[in-house]
Amino acid sequence: MADRLRRVYAQMPNPKVVMCIGSCGQSGGGVFYDSYNLDGPVGGDIIPVDIYVPGCAPRPEAIIDGVVKAIALLERLEEDKK
């Protein structure tokens, strides 16, 4: 999945904000550690991650908080671009 993720990331328009939701993408797979479709932690190893939302499974409040932070970061990046 790492190659596909890199390809999708490269196709995203700038500025980009990436959220990693859940423990699986942060720590290398969690309960799915040795699964055929995982290639380690997403952030730093595969693509740069801006917002991490912890949890297995993450709480809805944490996801909403992550989205709010991502929107704020995206707005700052848009302002810096101007």
Gaussian input, Z-matrix of N, CA and C with variables (Angstrom, degrees):
# hf/3-21g

backbone

0 1
 N
 C     1     B1
 C     2     B2     1     A1
 N     3     B3     2     A2     1     D1
 C     4     B4     3     A3     2     D2
 C     5     B5     4     A4     3     D3
 N     6     B6     5     A5     4     D4
 C     7     B7     6     A6     5     D5
 C     8     B8     7     A7     6     D6
 N     9     B9     8     A8     7     D7
 C    10    B10     9     A9     8     D8
 C    11    B11    10    A10     9     D9
 N    12    B12    11    A11    10    D10
 C    13    B13    12    A12    11    D11
 C    14    B14    13    A13    12    D12
 N    15    B15    14    A14    13    D13
 C    16    B16    15    A15    14    D14
 C    17    B17    16    A16    15    D15
 N    18    B18    17    A17    16    D16
 C    19    B19    18    A18    17    D17
 C    20    B20    19    A19    18    D18
 N    21    B21    20    A20    19    D19
 C    22    B22    21    A21    20    D20
 C    23    B23    22    A22    21    D21
 N    24    B24    23    A23    22    D22
 C    25    B25    24    A24    23    D23
 C    26    B26    25    A25    24    D24
 N    27    B27    26    A26    25    D25
 C    28    B28    27    A27    26    D26
 C    29    B29    28    A28    27    D27
 N    30    B30    29    A29    28    D28
 C    31    B31    30    A30    29    D29
 C    32    B32    31    A31    30    D30
 N    33    B33    32    A32    31    D31
 C    34    B34    33    A33    32    D32
 C    35    B35    34    A34    33    D33
 N    36    B36    35    A35    34    D34
 C    37    B37    36    A36    35    D35
 C    38    B38    37    A37    36    D36
 N    39    B39    38    A38    37    D37
 C    40    B40    39    A39    38    D38
 C    41    B41    40    A40    39    D39
 N    42    B42    41    A41    40    D40
 C    43    B43    42    A42    41    D41
 C    44    B44    43    A43    42    D42
 N    45    B45    44    A44    43    D43
 C    46    B46    45    A45    44    D44
 C    47    B47    46    A46    45    D45
 N    48    B48    47    A47    46    D46
 C    49    B49    48    A48    47    D47
 C    50    B50    49    A49    48    D48
 N    51    B51    50    A50    49    D49
 C    52    B52    51    A51    50    D50
 C    53    B53    52    A52    51    D51
 N    54    B54    53    A53    52    D52
 C    55    B55    54    A54    53    D53
 C    56    B56    55    A55    54    D54
 N    57    B57    56    A56    55    D55
 C    58    B58    57    A57    56    D56
 C    59    B59    58    A58    57    D57
 N    60    B60    59    A59    58    D58
 C    61    B61    60    A60    59    D59
 C    62    B62    61    A61    60    D60
 N    63    B63    62    A62    61    D61
 C    64    B64    63    A63    62    D62
 C    65    B65    64    A64    63    D63
 N    66    B66    65    A65    64    D64
 C    67    B67    66    A66    65    D65
 C    68    B68    67    A67    66    D66
 N    69    B69    68    A68    67    D67
 C    70    B70    69    A69    68    D68
 C    71    B71    70    A70    69    D69
 N    72    B72    71    A71    70    D70
 C    73    B73    72    A72    71    D71
 C    74    B74    73    A73    72    D72
 N    75    B75    74    A74    73    D73
 C    76    B76    75    A75    74    D74
 C    77    B77    76    A76    75    D75
 N    78    B78    77    A77    76    D76
 C    79    B79    78    A78    77    D77
 C    80    B80    79    A79    78    D78
 N    81    B81    80    A80    79    D79
 C    82    B82    81    A81    80    D80
 C    83    B83    82    A82    81    D81
 N    84    B84    83    A83    82    D82
 C    85    B85    84    A84    83    D83
 C    86    B86    85    A85    84    D84
 N    87    B87    86    A86    85    D85
 C    88    B88    87    A87    86    D86
 C    89    B89    88    A88    87    D87
 N    90    B90    89    A89    88    D88
 C    91    B91    90    A90    89    D89
 C    92    B92    91    A91    90    D90
 N    93    B93    92    A92    91    D91
 C    94    B94    93    A93    92    D92
 C    95    B95    94    A94    93    D93
 N    96    B96    95    A95    94    D94
 C    97    B97    96    A96    95    D95
 C    98    B98    97    A97    96    D96
 N    99    B99    98    A98    97    D97
 C   100   B100    99    A99    98    D98
 C   101   B101   100   A100    99    D99
 N   102   B102   101   A101   100   D100
 C   103   B103   102   A102   101   D101
 C   104   B104   103   A103   102   D102
 N   105   B105   104   A104   103   D103
 C   106   B106   105   A105   104   D104
 C   107   B107   106   A106   105   D105
 N   108   B108   107   A107   106   D106
 C   109   B109   108   A108   107   D107
 C   110   B110   109   A109   108   D108
 N   111   B111   110   A110   109   D109
 C   112   B112   111   A111   110   D110
 C   113   B113   112   A112   111   D111
 N   114   B114   113   A113   112   D112
 C   115   B115   114   A114   113   D113
 C   116   B116   115   A115   114   D114
 N   117   B117   116   A116   115   D115
 C   118   B118   117   A117   116   D116
 C   119   B119   118   A118   117   D117
 N   120   B120   119   A119   118   D118
 C   121   B121   120   A120   119   D119
 C   122   B122   121   A121   120   D120
 N   123   B123   122   A122   121   D121
 C   124   B124   123   A123   122   D122
 C   125   B125   124   A124   123   D123
 N   126   B126   125   A125   124   D124
 C   127   B127   126   A126   125   D125
 C   128   B128   127   A127   126   D126
 N   129   B129   128   A128   127   D127
 C   130   B130   129   A129   128   D128
 C   131   B131   130   A130   129   D129
 N   132   B132   131   A131   130   D130
 C   133   B133   132   A132   131   D131
 C   134   B134   133   A133   132   D132
 N   135   B135   134   A134   133   D133
 C   136   B136   135   A135   134   D134
 C   137   B137   136   A136   135   D135
 N   138   B138   137   A137   136   D136
 C   139   B139   138   A138   137   D137
 C   140   B140   139   A139   138   D138
 N   141   B141   140   A140   139   D139
 C   142   B142   141   A141   140   D140
 C   143   B143   142   A142   141   D141
 N   144   B144   143   A143   142   D142
 C   145   B145   144   A144   143   D143
 C   146   B146   145   A145   144   D144
 N   147   B147   146   A146   145   D145
 C   148   B148   147   A147   146   D146
 C   149   B149   148   A148   147   D147
 N   150   B150   149   A149   148   D148
 C   151   B151   150   A150   149   D149
 C   152   B152   151   A151   150   D150
 N   153   B153   152   A152   151   D151
 C   154   B154   153   A153   152   D152
 C   155   B155   154   A154   153   D153
 N   156   B156   155   A155   154   D154
 C   157   B157   156   A156   155   D155
 C   158   B158   157   A157   156   D156
 N   159   B159   158   A158   157   D157
 C   160   B160   159   A159   158   D158
 C   161   B161   160   A160   159   D159
 N   162   B162   161   A161   160   D160
 C   163   B163   162   A162   161   D161
 C   164   B164   163   A163   162   D162
 N   165   B165   164   A164   163   D163
 C   166   B166   165   A165   164   D164
 C   167   B167   166   A166   165   D165
 N   168   B168   167   A167   166   D166
 C   169   B169   168   A168   167   D167
 C   170   B170   169   A169   168   D168
 N   171   B171   170   A170   169   D169
 C   172   B172   171   A171   170   D170
 C   173   B173   172   A172   171   D171
 N   174   B174   173   A173   172   D172
 C   175   B175   174   A174   173   D173
 C   176   B176   175   A175   174   D174
 N   177   B177   176   A176   175   D175
 C   178   B178   177   A177   176   D176
 C   179   B179   178   A178   177   D177
 N   180   B180   179   A179   178   D178
 C   181   B181   180   A180   179   D179
 C   182   B182   181   A181   180   D180
 N   183   B183   182   A182   181   D181
 C   184   B184   183   A183   182   D182
 C   185   B185   184   A184   183   D183
 N   186   B186   185   A185   184   D184
 C   187   B187   186   A186   185   D185
 C   188   B188   187   A187   186   D186
 N   189   B189   188   A188   187   D187
 C   190   B190   189   A189   188   D188
 C   191   B191   190   A190   189   D189
 N   192   B192   191   A191   190   D190
 C   193   B193   192   A192   191   D191
 C   194   B194   193   A193   192   D192
 N   195   B195   194   A194   193   D193
 C   196   B196   195   A195   194   D194
 C   197   B197   196   A196   195   D195
 N   198   B198   197   A197   196   D196
 C   199   B199   198   A198   197   D197
 C   200   B200   199   A199   198   D198
 N   201   B201   200   A200   199   D199
 C   202   B202   201   A201   200   D200
 C   203   B203   202   A202   201   D201
 N   204   B204   203   A203   202   D202
 C   205   B205   204   A204   203   D203
 C   206   B206   205   A205   204   D204
 N   207   B207   206   A206   205   D205
 C   208   B208   207   A207   206   D206
 C   209   B209   208   A208   207   D207
 N   210   B210   209   A209   208   D208
 C   211   B211   210   A210   209   D209
 C   212   B212   211   A211   210   D210
 N   213   B213   212   A212   211   D211
 C   214   B214   213   A213   212   D212
 C   215   B215   214   A214   213   D213
 N   216   B216   215   A215   214   D214
 C   217   B217   216   A216   215   D215
 C   218   B218   217   A217   216   D216
 N   219   B219   218   A218   217   D217
 C   220   B220   219   A219   218   D218
 C   221   B221   220   A220   219   D219
 N   222   B222   221   A221   220   D220
 C   223   B223   222   A222   221   D221
 C   224   B224   223   A223   222   D222
 N   225   B225   224   A224   223   D223
 C   226   B226   225   A225   224   D224
 C   227   B227   226   A226   225   D225
 N   228   B228   227   A227   226   D226
 C   229   B229   228   A228   227   D227
 C   230   B230   229   A229   228   D228
 N   231   B231   230   A230   229   D229
 C   232   B232   231   A231   230   D230
 C   233   B233   232   A232   231   D231
 N   234   B234   233   A233   232   D232
 C   235   B235   234   A234   233   D233
 C   236   B236   235   A235   234   D234
 N   237   B237   236   A236   235   D235
 C   238   B238   237   A237   236   D236
 C   239   B239   238   A238   237   D237
 N   240   B240   239   A239   238   D238
 C   241   B241   240   A240   239   D239
 C   242   B242   241   A241   240   D240
 N   243   B243   242   A242   241   D241
 C   244   B244   243   A243   242   D242
 C   245   B245   244   A244   243   D243

   B1=1.4453
   B2=1.5246
   B3=1.3186
   B4=1.4628
   B5=1.5285
   B6=1.3326
   B7=1.4668
   B8=1.5211
   B9=1.3101
   B10=1.4637
   B11=1.5260
   B12=1.3265
   B13=1.4590
   B14=1.5229
   B15=1.3186
   B16=1.4715
   B17=1.5301
   B18=1.3239
   B19=1.4631
   B20=1.5286
   B21=1.3330
   B22=1.4622
   B23=1.5226
   B24=1.3285
   B25=1.4695
   B26=1.5302
   B27=1.3145
   B28=1.4643
   B29=1.5240
   B30=1.3287
   B31=1.4529
   B32=1.5201
   B33=1.3257
   B34=1.4639
   B35=1.5194
   B36=1.3368
   B37=1.4666
   B38=1.5310
   B39=1.3215
   B40=1.4682
   B41=1.5086
   B42=1.2872
   B43=1.4584
   B44=1.5213
   B45=1.3302
   B46=1.4606
   B47=1.5216
   B48=1.3109
   B49=1.4567
   B50=1.5182
   B51=1.3312
   B52=1.4579
   B53=1.5224
   B54=1.3450
   B55=1.4638
   B56=1.5188
   B57=1.3194
   B58=1.4615
   B59=1.5271
   B60=1.3176
   B61=1.4562
   B62=1.5197
   B63=1.3358
   B64=1.4512
   B65=1.5141
   B66=1.3071
   B67=1.4596
   B68=1.5228
   B69=1.3069
   B70=1.4677
   B71=1.5286
   B72=1.3127
   B73=1.4530
   B74=1.5111
   B75=1.3206
   B76=1.4626
   B77=1.5133
   B78=1.3157
   B79=1.4563
   B80=1.5153
   B81=1.3014
   B82=1.4494
   B83=1.5122
   B84=1.3081
   B85=1.4450
   B86=1.5082
   B87=1.3215
   B88=1.4633
   B89=1.5169
   B90=1.3105
   B91=1.4676
   B92=1.5240
   B93=1.3398
   B94=1.4574
   B95=1.5248
   B96=1.3295
   B97=1.4604
   B98=1.5230
   B99=1.3057
   B100=1.4584
   B101=1.5291
   B102=1.3165
   B103=1.4546
   B104=1.5264
   B105=1.3125
   B106=1.4618
   B107=1.5333
   B108=1.3366
   B109=1.4660
   B110=1.5245
   B111=1.3190
   B112=1.4604
   B113=1.5167
   B114=1.3367
   B115=1.4576
   B116=1.5210
   B117=1.3165
   B118=1.4571
   B119=1.5111
   B120=1.3348
   B121=1.4668
   B122=1.5254
   B123=1.3173
   B124=1.4626
   B125=1.5197
   B126=1.3316
   B127=1.4536
   B128=1.5063
   B129=1.3103
   B130=1.4506
   B131=1.5079
   B132=1.3270
   B133=1.4603
   B134=1.5249
   B135=1.3186
   B136=1.4597
   B137=1.5253
   B138=1.3231
   B139=1.4657
   B140=1.5240
   B141=1.3247
   B142=1.4668
   B143=1.5334
   B144=1.3223
   B145=1.4601
   B146=1.5200
   B147=1.3303
   B148=1.4572
   B149=1.5244
   B150=1.3169
   B151=1.4582
   B152=1.5220
   B153=1.3208
   B154=1.4650
   B155=1.5159
   B156=1.3310
   B157=1.4582
   B158=1.5240
   B159=1.3371
   B160=1.4595
   B161=1.5281
   B162=1.3142
   B163=1.4508
   B164=1.5088
   B165=1.3109
   B166=1.4609
   B167=1.5266
   B168=1.2029
   B169=1.4450
   B170=1.5351
   B171=1.3370
   B172=1.4577
   B173=1.5259
   B174=1.3145
   B175=1.4681
   B176=1.5310
   B177=1.3151
   B178=1.4720
   B179=1.5262
   B180=1.3399
   B181=1.4665
   B182=1.5183
   B183=1.3328
   B184=1.4643
   B185=1.5236
   B186=1.3347
   B187=1.4627
   B188=1.5268
   B189=1.3245
   B190=1.4679
   B191=1.5186
   B192=1.3365
   B193=1.4624
   B194=1.5243
   B195=1.3220
   B196=1.4621
   B197=1.5183
   B198=1.3293
   B199=1.4617
   B200=1.5281
   B201=1.3334
   B202=1.4673
   B203=1.5293
   B204=1.3373
   B205=1.4679
   B206=1.5293
   B207=1.3308
   B208=1.4643
   B209=1.5218
   B210=1.3331
   B211=1.4625
   B212=1.5253
   B213=1.3394
   B214=1.4668
   B215=1.5313
   B216=1.3118
   B217=1.4610
   B218=1.5277
   B219=1.3087
   B220=1.4600
   B221=1.5246
   B222=1.3279
   B223=1.4673
   B224=1.5268
   B225=1.3458
   B226=1.4724
   B227=1.5106
   B228=1.3250
   B229=1.4602
   B230=1.5178
   B231=1.3281
   B232=1.4783
   B233=1.5285
   B234=1.3413
   B235=1.4671
   B236=1.5235
   B237=1.3218
   B238=1.4633
   B239=1.5284
   B240=1.3054
   B241=1.4617
   B242=1.5298
   B243=1.3417
   B244=1.4670
   B245=1.4658
   A1=112.12
   A2=117.94
   A3=120.47
   A4=111.57
   A5=117.22
   A6=119.69
   A7=110.95
   A8=117.20
   A9=120.46
   A10=110.79
   A11=116.23
   A12=120.07
   A13=110.98
   A14=116.97
   A15=120.28
   A16=111.14
   A17=116.84
   A18=121.23
   A19=111.04
   A20=116.84
   A21=120.22
   A22=110.39
   A23=116.63
   A24=120.69
   A25=110.32
   A26=117.41
   A27=121.00
   A28=111.60
   A29=117.83
   A30=121.81
   A31=113.30
   A32=117.86
   A33=120.78
   A34=110.01
   A35=116.92
   A36=118.37
   A37=110.91
   A38=115.28
   A39=120.31
   A40=109.53
   A41=119.70
   A42=129.11
   A43=111.31
   A44=115.95
   A45=122.80
   A46=110.01
   A47=115.65
   A48=122.20
   A49=106.53
   A50=116.64
   A51=121.73
   A52=109.32
   A53=115.50
   A54=121.95
   A55=108.61
   A56=116.02
   A57=122.26
   A58=106.33
   A59=116.74
   A60=121.38
   A61=109.54
   A62=115.53
   A63=121.73
   A64=113.07
   A65=114.74
   A66=121.68
   A67=113.09
   A68=118.03
   A69=120.41
   A70=112.21
   A71=117.74
   A72=120.77
   A73=113.83
   A74=116.77
   A75=120.97
   A76=112.82
   A77=117.23
   A78=119.22
   A79=113.64
   A80=117.67
   A81=118.78
   A82=114.12
   A83=118.37
   A84=118.75
   A85=116.72
   A86=117.67
   A87=119.15
   A88=110.90
   A89=117.21
   A90=121.18
   A91=112.12
   A92=117.57
   A93=122.10
   A94=111.75
   A95=117.74
   A96=124.13
   A97=113.80
   A98=118.32
   A99=120.61
   A100=111.81
   A101=116.42
   A102=121.01
   A103=110.40
   A104=115.85
   A105=121.52
   A106=113.19
   A107=117.23
   A108=118.76
   A109=113.01
   A110=118.85
   A111=121.48
   A112=110.24
   A113=114.38
   A114=120.05
   A115=111.27
   A116=117.24
   A117=120.94
   A118=112.53
   A119=116.39
   A120=120.19
   A121=111.67
   A122=116.00
   A123=120.70
   A124=110.66
   A125=116.55
   A126=121.62
   A127=114.05
   A128=115.76
   A129=121.23
   A130=113.18
   A131=118.22
   A132=120.75
   A133=112.08
   A134=116.76
   A135=119.96
   A136=110.84
   A137=117.54
   A138=122.83
   A139=107.88
   A140=117.97
   A141=119.31
   A142=110.66
   A143=116.39
   A144=121.96
   A145=108.41
   A146=116.05
   A147=121.75
   A148=112.74
   A149=117.53
   A150=122.46
   A151=108.88
   A152=116.93
   A153=122.27
   A154=109.33
   A155=116.87
   A156=122.44
   A157=106.43
   A158=117.64
   A159=120.15
   A160=112.36
   A161=114.55
   A162=120.38
   A163=113.37
   A164=114.50
   A165=121.78
   A166=107.19
   A167=116.81
   A168=136.61
   A169=109.88
   A170=116.82
   A171=119.38
   A172=111.27
   A173=114.70
   A174=120.21
   A175=109.37
   A176=117.00
   A177=119.96
   A178=112.43
   A179=117.08
   A180=120.12
   A181=111.08
   A182=116.86
   A183=120.80
   A184=110.73
   A185=116.61
   A186=120.03
   A187=110.13
   A188=116.94
   A189=120.46
   A190=110.15
   A191=117.24
   A192=121.18
   A193=110.87
   A194=116.96
   A195=120.69
   A196=112.35
   A197=116.60
   A198=120.50
   A199=109.87
   A200=117.86
   A201=121.23
   A202=110.09
   A203=116.77
   A204=120.34
   A205=111.12
   A206=116.99
   A207=120.42
   A208=111.09
   A209=116.95
   A210=120.34
   A211=110.61
   A212=116.49
   A213=120.07
   A214=110.50
   A215=117.59
   A216=121.29
   A217=110.72
   A218=116.80
   A219=120.68
   A220=111.21
   A221=117.24
   A222=120.18
   A223=110.97
   A224=117.63
   A225=119.95
   A226=111.14
   A227=117.47
   A228=120.36
   A229=111.71
   A230=116.54
   A231=121.04
   A232=110.10
   A233=117.38
   A234=120.50
   A235=111.06
   A236=116.80
   A237=120.66
   A238=111.41
   A239=115.86
   A240=121.15
   A241=111.38
   A242=116.08
   A243=120.83
   A244=110.58
   D1=-18.01
   D2=-176.80
   D3=-62.15
   D4=-41.99
   D5=179.92
   D6=-63.83
   D7=-41.49
   D8=179.01
   D9=-65.09
   D10=-41.18
   D11=179.41
   D12=-63.93
   D13=-42.96
   D14=176.66
   D15=-61.16
   D16=-40.24
   D17=-179.68
   D18=-65.06
   D19=-43.85
   D20=178.69
   D21=-65.47
   D22=-40.63
   D23=178.84
   D24=-61.82
   D25=-41.80
   D26=-179.81
   D27=-65.66
   D28=-27.80
   D29=-179.29
   D30=-83.24
   D31=-12.79
   D32=179.81
   D33=-69.93
   D34=140.08
   D35=176.89
   D36=-73.95
   D37=154.27
   D38=175.89
   D39=-85.41
   D40=148.81
   D41=-4.77
   D42=-75.34
   D43=150.05
   D44=-176.89
   D45=-111.77
   D46=142.51
   D47=171.37
   D48=-131.73
   D49=126.07
   D50=-177.45
   D51=-115.69
   D52=130.61
   D53=175.24
   D54=-109.74
   D55=135.05
   D56=173.95
   D57=-108.84
   D58=113.02
   D59=-174.18
   D60=-107.39
   D61=121.58
   D62=176.37
   D63=97.47
   D64=160.66
   D65=-176.88
   D66=-69.96
   D67=-27.91
   D68=-177.19
   D69=-59.04
   D70=-43.33
   D71=-179.18
   D72=-78.41
   D73=-17.52
   D74=-176.95
   D75=-91.50
   D76=-37.90
   D77=-170.89
   D78=-111.43
   D79=4.75
   D80=176.67
   D81=100.82
   D82=18.98
   D83=171.44
   D84=126.63
   D85=-19.21
   D86=-179.17
   D87=55.79
   D88=-126.82
   D89=-178.94
   D90=-69.98
   D91=-16.80
   D92=179.41
   D93=-99.55
   D94=24.52
   D95=-170.59
   D96=-47.52
   D97=-50.75
   D98=-173.20
   D99=-100.16
   D100=28.37
   D101=-178.55
   D102=-75.98
   D103=153.38
   D104=-176.85
   D105=-66.14
   D106=-25.21
   D107=-173.58
   D108=-101.34
   D109=9.27
   D110=177.57
   D111=-109.54
   D112=145.89
   D113=-177.11
   D114=-132.13
   D115=36.52
   D116=178.37
   D117=94.06
   D118=-175.81
   D119=179.91
   D120=-63.02
   D121=145.13
   D122=-178.53
   D123=-73.86
   D124=-51.25
   D125=-173.29
   D126=-66.11
   D127=123.75
   D128=176.55
   D129=85.34
   D130=-39.68
   D131=-178.28
   D132=-84.19
   D133=-37.56
   D134=-175.40
   D135=-111.42
   D136=-56.30
   D137=175.89
   D138=-139.39
   D139=158.02
   D140=176.72
   D141=-72.07
   D142=135.13
   D143=-179.95
   D144=-113.58
   D145=133.59
   D146=-179.02
   D147=-95.12
   D148=-39.00
   D149=-175.19
   D150=-126.24
   D151=127.03
   D152=174.38
   D153=-107.96
   D154=130.87
   D155=175.38
   D156=-113.88
   D157=108.89
   D158=-175.89
   D159=-76.87
   D160=163.69
   D161=172.85
   D162=126.78
   D163=154.00
   D164=176.22
   D165=-143.85
   D166=90.47
   D167=-8.92
   D168=-78.23
   D169=148.11
   D170=-179.47
   D171=-66.84
   D172=143.55
   D173=179.47
   D174=-71.74
   D175=147.69
   D176=178.96
   D177=-56.30
   D178=-36.83
   D179=178.95
   D180=-63.13
   D181=-36.52
   D182=179.39
   D183=-68.67
   D184=-38.27
   D185=178.51
   D186=-66.26
   D187=-43.46
   D188=178.31
   D189=-61.30
   D190=-43.25
   D191=178.07
   D192=-60.91
   D193=-40.88
   D194=177.72
   D195=-63.76
   D196=-40.41
   D197=179.01
   D198=-65.33
   D199=-41.73
   D200=178.35
   D201=-61.22
   D202=-43.57
   D203=178.44
   D204=-65.30
   D205=-38.31
   D206=179.41
   D207=-65.84
   D208=-40.83
   D209=178.53
   D210=-64.30
   D211=-42.49
   D212=178.48
   D213=-62.75
   D214=-42.01
   D215=178.64
   D216=-64.83
   D217=-42.44
   D218=178.71
   D219=-62.90
   D220=-40.12
   D221=177.31
   D222=-64.28
   D223=-40.77
   D224=176.51
   D225=-62.93
   D226=-42.33
   D227=179.41
   D228=-64.40
   D229=-37.22
   D230=177.31
   D231=-64.67
   D232=-41.42
   D233=179.67
   D234=-66.74
   D235=-40.36
   D236=178.79
   D237=-65.31
   D238=-30.36
   D239=-179.19
   D240=-68.87
   D241=-30.36
   D242=-178.22
   D243=-76.84

